[in-house]
Amino acid sequence: MRQITANKLCCPFDKADLNLTVITKDTEENIIEGFFTCNECKRLYPIVKGIPVMSPDEYREFRLEQPLLERWQSHLKDKTVENFRILTQENS
């Protein structure tokens, strides 16, 4: 995914701005792996092989995304993910 494309995306649920965390890029600076987080609803949307997963919650399977979240734990810092939403320690 190109950075310019990532800058144009918003949350499909509430149209709020997204924060981008880049995990890996290719040699042409395209985003290969990372995730978006919504400023409003706190949903997390992974980017896998350059493709953002922005499907409605009912079409996503948390168990399939769990290995990514475990691998990205250092990028999530003190946050956890439950039902595709970011939780901080104070609201978990």
Backbone atoms as SQL, in Angstrom:
CREATE TABLE atoms (id INTEGER PRIMARY KEY, chain TEXT, resi INTEGER, resn TEXT, atom TEXT, x REAL, y REAL, z REAL);
INSERT INTO atoms VALUES
  (1, 'A', 1, 'MET', 'N', 0.838, -1.162, 0.000),
  (2, 'A', 1, 'MET', 'CA', 0.000, 0.000, 0.000),
  (3, 'A', 1, 'MET', 'C', 0.892, 1.236, 0.000),
  (4, 'A', 2, 'ARG', 'N', 0.583, 2.141, -0.854),
  (5, 'A', 2, 'ARG', 'CA', 1.342, 3.387, -0.894),
  (6, 'A', 2, 'ARG', 'C', 0.918, 4.313, 0.233),
  (7, 'A', 3, 'GLN', 'N', 1.848, 5.102, 0.705),
  (8, 'A', 3, 'GLN', 'CA', 1.571, 6.051, 1.782),
  (9, 'A', 3, 'GLN', 'C', 0.471, 7.019, 1.383),
  (10, 'A', 4, 'ILE', 'N', 0.468, 7.445, 0.141),
  (11, 'A', 4, 'ILE', 'CA', -0.550, 8.401, -0.322),
  (12, 'A', 4, 'ILE', 'C', -1.951, 7.787, -0.241),
  (13, 'A', 5, 'THR', 'N', -2.053, 6.482, -0.489),
  (14, 'A', 5, 'THR', 'CA', -3.340, 5.797, -0.367),
  (15, 'A', 5, 'THR', 'C', -3.758, 5.726, 1.097),
  (16, 'A', 6, 'ALA', 'N', -2.819, 5.393, 1.964),
  (17, 'A', 6, 'ALA', 'CA', -3.112, 5.302, 3.396),
  (18, 'A', 6, 'ALA', 'C', -3.620, 6.636, 3.932),
  (19, 'A', 7, 'ASN', 'N', -3.102, 7.734, 3.431),
  (20, 'A', 7, 'ASN', 'CA', -3.505, 9.064, 3.900),
  (21, 'A', 7, 'ASN', 'C', -4.946, 9.409, 3.527),
  (22, 'A', 8, 'LYS', 'N', -5.505, 8.730, 2.535),
  (23, 'A', 8, 'LYS', 'CA', -6.862, 9.022, 2.070),
  (24, 'A', 8, 'LYS', 'C', -7.936, 8.219, 2.787),
  (25, 'A', 9, 'LEU', 'N', -7.541, 7.228, 3.571),
  (26, 'A', 9, 'LEU', 'CA', -8.513, 6.346, 4.208),
  (27, 'A', 9, 'LEU', 'C', -9.065, 6.937, 5.501),
  (28, 'A', 10, 'CYS', 'N', -10.316, 6.579, 5.801),
  (29, 'A', 10, 'CYS', 'CA', -10.938, 6.938, 7.071),
  (30, 'A', 10, 'CYS', 'C', -11.658, 5.706, 7.604),
  (31, 'A', 11, 'CYS', 'N', -12.106, 5.784, 8.831),
  (32, 'A', 11, 'CYS', 'CA', -12.820, 4.662, 9.436),
  (33, 'A', 11, 'CYS', 'C', -14.125, 4.422, 8.678),
  (34, 'A', 12, 'PRO', 'N', -14.382, 3.192, 8.232),
  (35, 'A', 12, 'PRO', 'CA', -15.618, 2.928, 7.491),
  (36, 'A', 12, 'PRO', 'C', -16.874, 2.999, 8.365),
  (37, 'A', 13, 'PHE', 'N', -16.724, 2.993, 9.681),
  (38, 'A', 13, 'PHE', 'CA', -17.880, 3.012, 10.575),
  (39, 'A', 13, 'PHE', 'C', -18.328, 4.430, 10.925),
  (40, 'A', 14, 'ASP', 'N', -17.367, 5.265, 11.307),
  (41, 'A', 14, 'ASP', 'CA', -17.754, 6.607, 11.747),
  (42, 'A', 14, 'ASP', 'C', -17.059, 7.727, 10.966),
  (43, 'A', 15, 'LYS', 'N', -16.322, 7.366, 9.947),
  (44, 'A', 15, 'LYS', 'CA', -15.650, 8.333, 9.051),
  (45, 'A', 15, 'LYS', 'C', -14.607, 9.189, 9.754),
  (46, 'A', 16, 'ALA', 'N', -14.140, 8.742, 10.900),
  (47, 'A', 16, 'ALA', 'CA', -13.132, 9.487, 11.659),
  (48, 'A', 16, 'ALA', 'C', -11.743, 9.241, 11.072),
  (49, 'A', 17, 'ASP', 'N', -10.810, 10.100, 11.453),
  (50, 'A', 17, 'ASP', 'CA', -9.425, 9.952, 11.014),
  (51, 'A', 17, 'ASP', 'C', -8.808, 8.688, 11.609),
  (52, 'A', 18, 'LEU', 'N', -7.833, 8.153, 10.876),
  (53, 'A', 18, 'LEU', 'CA', -7.120, 6.957, 11.316),
  (54, 'A', 18, 'LEU', 'C', -5.675, 7.297, 11.632),
  (55, 'A', 19, 'ASN', 'N', -5.138, 6.638, 12.643),
  (56, 'A', 19, 'ASN', 'CA', -3.702, 6.713, 12.938),
  (57, 'A', 19, 'ASN', 'C', -3.047, 5.507, 12.300),
  (58, 'A', 20, 'LEU', 'N', -1.927, 5.711, 11.667),
  (59, 'A', 20, 'LEU', 'CA', -1.203, 4.639, 10.982),
  (60, 'A', 20, 'LEU', 'C', 0.051, 4.277, 11.762),
  (61, 'A', 21, 'THR', 'N', 0.230, 2.981, 11.993),
  (62, 'A', 21, 'THR', 'CA', 1.471, 2.454, 12.551),
  (63, 'A', 21, 'THR', 'C', 2.055, 1.521, 11.509),
  (64, 'A', 22, 'VAL', 'N', 3.225, 1.851, 11.003),
  (65, 'A', 22, 'VAL', 'CA', 3.888, 1.039, 9.976),
  (66, 'A', 22, 'VAL', 'C', 4.834, 0.067, 10.665),
  (67, 'A', 23, 'ILE', 'N', 4.711, -1.205, 10.310),
  (68, 'A', 23, 'ILE', 'CA', 5.591, -2.232, 10.855),
  (69, 'A', 23, 'ILE', 'C', 6.719, -2.527, 9.867),
  (70, 'A', 24, 'THR', 'N', 6.362, -2.802, 8.612),
  (71, 'A', 24, 'THR', 'CA', 7.382, -3.056, 7.583),
  (72, 'A', 24, 'THR', 'C', 7.008, -2.377, 6.273),
  (73, 'A', 25, 'LYS', 'N', 8.056, -1.999, 5.527),
  (74, 'A', 25, 'LYS', 'CA', 7.908, -1.433, 4.189),
  (75, 'A', 25, 'LYS', 'C', 8.788, -2.224, 3.223),
  (76, 'A', 26, 'ASP', 'N', 8.458, -2.141, 1.937),
  (77, 'A', 26, 'ASP', 'CA', 9.315, -2.773, 0.940),
  (78, 'A', 26, 'ASP', 'C', 10.382, -1.778, 0.485),
  (79, 'A', 27, 'THR', 'N', 11.173, -2.172, -0.488),
  (80, 'A', 27, 'THR', 'CA', 12.274, -1.323, -0.954),
  (81, 'A', 27, 'THR', 'C', 11.793, -0.046, -1.643),
  (82, 'A', 28, 'GLU', 'N', 10.536, -0.033, -2.078),
  (83, 'A', 28, 'GLU', 'CA', 9.965, 1.159, -2.719),
  (84, 'A', 28, 'GLU', 'C', 9.144, 1.991, -1.735),
  (85, 'A', 29, 'GLU', 'N', 9.290, 1.717, -0.429),
  (86, 'A', 29, 'GLU', 'CA', 8.617, 2.447, 0.640),
  (87, 'A', 29, 'GLU', 'C', 7.108, 2.210, 0.690),
  (88, 'A', 30, 'ASN', 'N', 6.610, 1.146, 0.046),
  (89, 'A', 30, 'ASN', 'CA', 5.206, 0.770, 0.171),
  (90, 'A', 30, 'ASN', 'C', 5.010, 0.065, 1.511),
  (91, 'A', 31, 'ILE', 'N', 3.882, 0.303, 2.145),
  (92, 'A', 31, 'ILE', 'CA', 3.587, -0.313, 3.439),
  (93, 'A', 31, 'ILE', 'C', 3.178, -1.763, 3.201),
  (94, 'A', 32, 'ILE', 'N', 3.895, -2.675, 3.823),
  (95, 'A', 32, 'ILE', 'CA', 3.615, -4.103, 3.691),
  (96, 'A', 32, 'ILE', 'C', 2.819, -4.598, 4.893),
  (97, 'A', 33, 'GLU', 'N', 3.194, -4.152, 6.062),
  (98, 'A', 33, 'GLU', 'CA', 2.551, -4.617, 7.284),
  (99, 'A', 33, 'GLU', 'C', 2.438, -3.462, 8.270),
  (100, 'A', 34, 'GLY', 'N', 1.295, -3.417, 8.944),
  (101, 'A', 34, 'GLY', 'CA', 1.061, -2.385, 9.934),
  (102, 'A', 34, 'GLY', 'C', -0.394, -2.395, 10.338),
  (103, 'A', 35, 'PHE', 'N', -0.848, -1.300, 10.921),
  (104, 'A', 35, 'PHE', 'CA', -2.255, -1.222, 11.299),
  (105, 'A', 35, 'PHE', 'C', -2.703, 0.220, 11.428),
  (106, 'A', 36, 'PHE', 'N', -4.003, 0.404, 11.227),
  (107, 'A', 36, 'PHE', 'CA', -4.673, 1.673, 11.458),
  (108, 'A', 36, 'PHE', 'C', -5.442, 1.552, 12.762),
  (109, 'A', 37, 'THR', 'N', -5.574, 2.659, 13.484),
  (110, 'A', 37, 'THR', 'CA', -6.492, 2.726, 14.621),
  (111, 'A', 37, 'THR', 'C', -7.367, 3.959, 14.440),
  (112, 'A', 38, 'CYS', 'N', -8.645, 3.798, 14.757),
  (113, 'A', 38, 'CYS', 'CA', -9.603, 4.891, 14.625),
  (114, 'A', 38, 'CYS', 'C', -9.545, 5.762, 15.873),
  (115, 'A', 39, 'ASN', 'N', -9.532, 7.061, 15.672),
  (116, 'A', 39, 'ASN', 'CA', -9.504, 8.009, 16.786),
  (117, 'A', 39, 'ASN', 'C', -10.798, 8.005, 17.597),
  (118, 'A', 40, 'GLU', 'N', -11.916, 7.663, 16.981),
  (119, 'A', 40, 'GLU', 'CA', -13.216, 7.729, 17.647),
  (120, 'A', 40, 'GLU', 'C', -13.644, 6.398, 18.260),
  (121, 'A', 41, 'CYS', 'N', -13.816, 5.372, 17.433),
  (122, 'A', 41, 'CYS', 'CA', -14.350, 4.095, 17.929),
  (123, 'A', 41, 'CYS', 'C', -13.259, 3.147, 18.432),
  (124, 'A', 42, 'LYS', 'N', -12.002, 3.520, 18.241),
  (125, 'A', 42, 'LYS', 'CA', -10.842, 2.753, 18.725),
  (126, 'A', 42, 'LYS', 'C', -10.676, 1.392, 18.043),
  (127, 'A', 43, 'ARG', 'N', -11.298, 1.203, 16.879),
  (128, 'A', 43, 'ARG', 'CA', -11.117, -0.057, 16.151),
  (129, 'A', 43, 'ARG', 'C', -9.701, -0.122, 15.587),
  (130, 'A', 44, 'LEU', 'N', -9.214, -1.338, 15.460),
  (131, 'A', 44, 'LEU', 'CA', -7.907, -1.591, 14.866),
  (132, 'A', 44, 'LEU', 'C', -8.134, -2.295, 13.535),
  (133, 'A', 45, 'TYR', 'N', -7.464, -1.816, 12.498),
  (134, 'A', 45, 'TYR', 'CA', -7.550, -2.403, 11.168),
  (135, 'A', 45, 'TYR', 'C', -6.146, -2.803, 10.726),
  (136, 'A', 46, 'PRO', 'N', -5.869, -4.112, 10.613),
  (137, 'A', 46, 'PRO', 'CA', -4.526, -4.537, 10.217),
  (138, 'A', 46, 'PRO', 'C', -4.266, -4.305, 8.731),
  (139, 'A', 47, 'ILE', 'N', -3.000, -4.147, 8.404),
  (140, 'A', 47, 'ILE', 'CA', -2.551, -4.115, 7.010),
  (141, 'A', 47, 'ILE', 'C', -1.701, -5.363, 6.836),
  (142, 'A', 48, 'VAL', 'N', -2.130, -6.248, 5.951),
  (143, 'A', 48, 'VAL', 'CA', -1.461, -7.534, 5.735),
  (144, 'A', 48, 'VAL', 'C', -1.079, -7.645, 4.264),
  (145, 'A', 49, 'LYS', 'N', 0.201, -7.823, 4.012),
  (146, 'A', 49, 'LYS', 'CA', 0.725, -7.910, 2.639),
  (147, 'A', 49, 'LYS', 'C', 0.279, -6.723, 1.796),
  (148, 'A', 50, 'GLY', 'N', 0.250, -5.548, 2.428),
  (149, 'A', 50, 'GLY', 'CA', -0.084, -4.318, 1.723),
  (150, 'A', 50, 'GLY', 'C', -1.565, -4.039, 1.583),
  (151, 'A', 51, 'ILE', 'N', -2.417, -4.896, 2.149),
  (152, 'A', 51, 'ILE', 'CA', -3.862, -4.736, 2.004),
  (153, 'A', 51, 'ILE', 'C', -4.493, -4.453, 3.365),
  (154, 'A', 52, 'PRO', 'N', -5.196, -3.318, 3.517),
  (155, 'A', 52, 'PRO', 'CA', -5.861, -3.046, 4.792),
  (156, 'A', 52, 'PRO', 'C', -7.111, -3.912, 4.947),
  (157, 'A', 53, 'VAL', 'N', -7.301, -4.481, 6.115),
  (158, 'A', 53, 'VAL', 'CA', -8.490, -5.285, 6.420),
  (159, 'A', 53, 'VAL', 'C', -9.465, -4.360, 7.138),
  (160, 'A', 54, 'MET', 'N', -10.455, -3.877, 6.381),
  (161, 'A', 54, 'MET', 'CA', -11.391, -2.894, 6.928),
  (162, 'A', 54, 'MET', 'C', -12.830, -3.377, 6.781),
  (163, 'A', 55, 'SER', 'N', -13.018, -4.666, 6.918),
  (164, 'A', 55, 'SER', 'CA', -14.343, -5.272, 6.823),
  (165, 'A', 55, 'SER', 'C', -15.139, -5.002, 8.093),
  (166, 'A', 56, 'PRO', 'N', -16.480, -5.083, 8.005),
  (167, 'A', 56, 'PRO', 'CA', -17.296, -4.966, 9.222),
  (168, 'A', 56, 'PRO', 'C', -16.906, -6.050, 10.228),
  (169, 'A', 57, 'ASP', 'N', -17.083, -5.749, 11.496),
  (170, 'A', 57, 'ASP', 'CA', -16.683, -6.668, 12.561),
  (171, 'A', 57, 'ASP', 'C', -17.245, -8.073, 12.370),
  (172, 'A', 58, 'GLU', 'N', -18.487, -8.177, 11.939),
  (173, 'A', 58, 'GLU', 'CA', -19.116, -9.495, 11.813),
  (174, 'A', 58, 'GLU', 'C', -18.481, -10.368, 10.724),
  (175, 'A', 59, 'TYR', 'N', -17.682, -9.777, 9.845),
  (176, 'A', 59, 'TYR', 'CA', -17.008, -10.546, 8.806),
  (177, 'A', 59, 'TYR', 'C', -15.535, -10.796, 9.110),
  (178, 'A', 60, 'ARG', 'N', -15.096, -10.369, 10.274),
  (179, 'A', 60, 'ARG', 'CA', -13.703, -10.586, 10.685),
  (180, 'A', 60, 'ARG', 'C', -13.668, -11.690, 11.733),
  (181, 'A', 61, 'GLU', 'N', -12.546, -12.404, 11.777),
  (182, 'A', 61, 'GLU', 'CA', -12.368, -13.451, 12.775),
  (183, 'A', 61, 'GLU', 'C', -11.166, -13.101, 13.632),
  (184, 'A', 62, 'PHE', 'N', -11.443, -12.812, 14.894),
  (185, 'A', 62, 'PHE', 'CA', -10.390, -12.374, 15.799),
  (186, 'A', 62, 'PHE', 'C', -9.276, -13.412, 15.907),
  (187, 'A', 63, 'ARG', 'N', -9.622, -14.692, 15.919),
  (188, 'A', 63, 'ARG', 'CA', -8.601, -15.741, 16.064),
  (189, 'A', 63, 'ARG', 'C', -7.610, -15.746, 14.897),
  (190, 'A', 64, 'LEU', 'N', -8.032, -15.298, 13.731),
  (191, 'A', 64, 'LEU', 'CA', -7.125, -15.224, 12.579),
  (192, 'A', 64, 'LEU', 'C', -6.188, -14.012, 12.681),
  (193, 'A', 65, 'GLU', 'N', -6.640, -12.975, 13.347),
  (194, 'A', 65, 'GLU', 'CA', -5.821, -11.773, 13.513),
  (195, 'A', 65, 'GLU', 'C', -4.937, -11.845, 14.759),
  (196, 'A', 66, 'GLN', 'N', -5.246, -12.734, 15.674),
  (197, 'A', 66, 'GLN', 'CA', -4.518, -12.841, 16.935),
  (198, 'A', 66, 'GLN', 'C', -3.009, -13.027, 16.756),
  (199, 'A', 67, 'PRO', 'N', -2.527, -13.900, 15.838),
  (200, 'A', 67, 'PRO', 'CA', -1.071, -14.026, 15.668),
  (201, 'A', 67, 'PRO', 'C', -0.391, -12.714, 15.264),
  (202, 'A', 68, 'LEU', 'N', -1.043, -11.912, 14.454),
  (203, 'A', 68, 'LEU', 'CA', -0.498, -10.601, 14.083),
  (204, 'A', 68, 'LEU', 'C', -0.399, -9.700, 15.297),
  (205, 'A', 69, 'LEU', 'N', -1.450, -9.660, 16.073),
  (206, 'A', 69, 'LEU', 'CA', -1.465, -8.801, 17.251),
  (207, 'A', 69, 'LEU', 'C', -0.392, -9.209, 18.253),
  (208, 'A', 70, 'GLU', 'N', -0.174, -10.497, 18.392),
  (209, 'A', 70, 'GLU', 'CA', 0.888, -10.971, 19.286),
  (210, 'A', 70, 'GLU', 'C', 2.256, -10.536, 18.768),
  (211, 'A', 71, 'ARG', 'N', 2.443, -10.620, 17.459),
  (212, 'A', 71, 'ARG', 'CA', 3.719, -10.220, 16.853),
  (213, 'A', 71, 'ARG', 'C', 3.925, -8.698, 16.939),
  (214, 'A', 72, 'TRP', 'N', 2.833, -7.950, 16.931),
  (215, 'A', 72, 'TRP', 'CA', 2.911, -6.497, 16.956),
  (216, 'A', 72, 'TRP', 'C', 2.828, -5.917, 18.366),
  (217, 'A', 73, 'GLN', 'N', 2.856, -6.743, 19.382),
  (218, 'A', 73, 'GLN', 'CA', 2.648, -6.277, 20.751),
  (219, 'A', 73, 'GLN', 'C', 3.562, -5.112, 21.131),
  (220, 'A', 74, 'SER', 'N', 4.797, -5.124, 20.680),
  (221, 'A', 74, 'SER', 'CA', 5.698, -4.015, 21.023),
  (222, 'A', 74, 'SER', 'C', 5.234, -2.697, 20.397),
  (223, 'A', 75, 'HIS', 'N', 4.546, -2.756, 19.271),
  (224, 'A', 75, 'HIS', 'CA', 4.026, -1.553, 18.623),
  (225, 'A', 75, 'HIS', 'C', 2.717, -1.087, 19.265),
  (226, 'A', 76, 'LEU', 'N', 2.021, -2.015, 19.920),
  (227, 'A', 76, 'LEU', 'CA', 0.777, -1.664, 20.612),
  (228, 'A', 76, 'LEU', 'C', 1.045, -1.072, 21.998),
  (229, 'A', 77, 'LYS', 'N', 2.286, -1.216, 22.471),
  (230, 'A', 77, 'LYS', 'CA', 2.728, -0.710, 23.765),
  (231, 'A', 77, 'LYS', 'C', 1.896, -1.307, 24.892),
  (232, 'A', 78, 'ASP', 'N', 1.263, -0.506, 25.703),
  (233, 'A', 78, 'ASP', 'CA', 0.520, -1.020, 26.856),
  (234, 'A', 78, 'ASP', 'C', -0.949, -1.285, 26.534),
  (235, 'A', 79, 'LYS', 'N', -1.288, -1.358, 25.272),
  (236, 'A', 79, 'LYS', 'CA', -2.679, -1.527, 24.855),
  (237, 'A', 79, 'LYS', 'C', -2.968, -2.982, 24.503),
  (238, 'A', 80, 'THR', 'N', -4.213, -3.363, 24.649),
  (239, 'A', 80, 'THR', 'CA', -4.667, -4.684, 24.221),
  (240, 'A', 80, 'THR', 'C', -5.804, -4.487, 23.231),
  (241, 'A', 81, 'VAL', 'N', -6.143, -5.562, 22.519),
  (242, 'A', 81, 'VAL', 'CA', -7.215, -5.503, 21.536),
  (243, 'A', 81, 'VAL', 'C', -8.268, -6.530, 21.924),
  (244, 'A', 82, 'GLU', 'N', -9.510, -6.077, 21.962),
  (245, 'A', 82, 'GLU', 'CA', -10.630, -6.951, 22.271),
  (246, 'A', 82, 'GLU', 'C', -11.774, -6.566, 21.345),
  (247, 'A', 83, 'ASN', 'N', -12.341, -7.556, 20.662),
  (248, 'A', 83, 'ASN', 'CA', -13.425, -7.291, 19.705),
  (249, 'A', 83, 'ASN', 'C', -13.025, -6.225, 18.691),
  (250, 'A', 84, 'PHE', 'N', -11.792, -6.312, 18.236),
  (251, 'A', 84, 'PHE', 'CA', -11.231, -5.424, 17.209),
  (252, 'A', 84, 'PHE', 'C', -11.079, -3.981, 17.667),
  (253, 'A', 85, 'ARG', 'N', -11.158, -3.728, 18.980),
  (254, 'A', 85, 'ARG', 'CA', -10.997, -2.380, 19.504),
  (255, 'A', 85, 'ARG', 'C', -9.795, -2.314, 20.441),
  (256, 'A', 86, 'ILE', 'N', -9.128, -1.179, 20.410),
  (257, 'A', 86, 'ILE', 'CA', -7.970, -0.937, 21.264),
  (258, 'A', 86, 'ILE', 'C', -8.439, -0.616, 22.676),
  (259, 'A', 87, 'LEU', 'N', -7.866, -1.280, 23.639),
  (260, 'A', 87, 'LEU', 'CA', -8.165, -0.999, 25.047),
  (261, 'A', 87, 'LEU', 'C', -6.875, -0.569, 25.720),
  (262, 'A', 88, 'THR', 'N', -6.938, 0.490, 26.486),
  (263, 'A', 88, 'THR', 'CA', -5.805, 0.872, 27.316),
  (264, 'A', 88, 'THR', 'C', -6.050, 0.300, 28.700),
  (265, 'A', 89, 'GLN', 'N', -5.066, 0.343, 29.542),
  (266, 'A', 89, 'GLN', 'CA', -5.202, -0.256, 30.864),
  (267, 'A', 89, 'GLN', 'C', -6.324, 0.402, 31.673),
  (268, 'A', 90, 'GLU', 'N', -6.558, 1.697, 31.496),
  (269, 'A', 90, 'GLU', 'CA', -7.580, 2.359, 32.300),
  (270, 'A', 90, 'GLU', 'C', -8.998, 1.999, 31.895),
  (271, 'A', 91, 'ASN', 'N', -9.232, 1.527, 30.620),
  (272, 'A', 91, 'ASN', 'CA', -10.599, 1.162, 30.245),
  (273, 'A', 91, 'ASN', 'C', -10.743, -0.330, 29.967),
  (274, 'A', 92, 'SER', 'N', -9.840, -1.144, 30.466),
  (275, 'A', 92, 'SER', 'CA', -9.985, -2.590, 30.299),
  (276, 'A', 92, 'SER', 'C', -10.485, -3.244, 31.564);
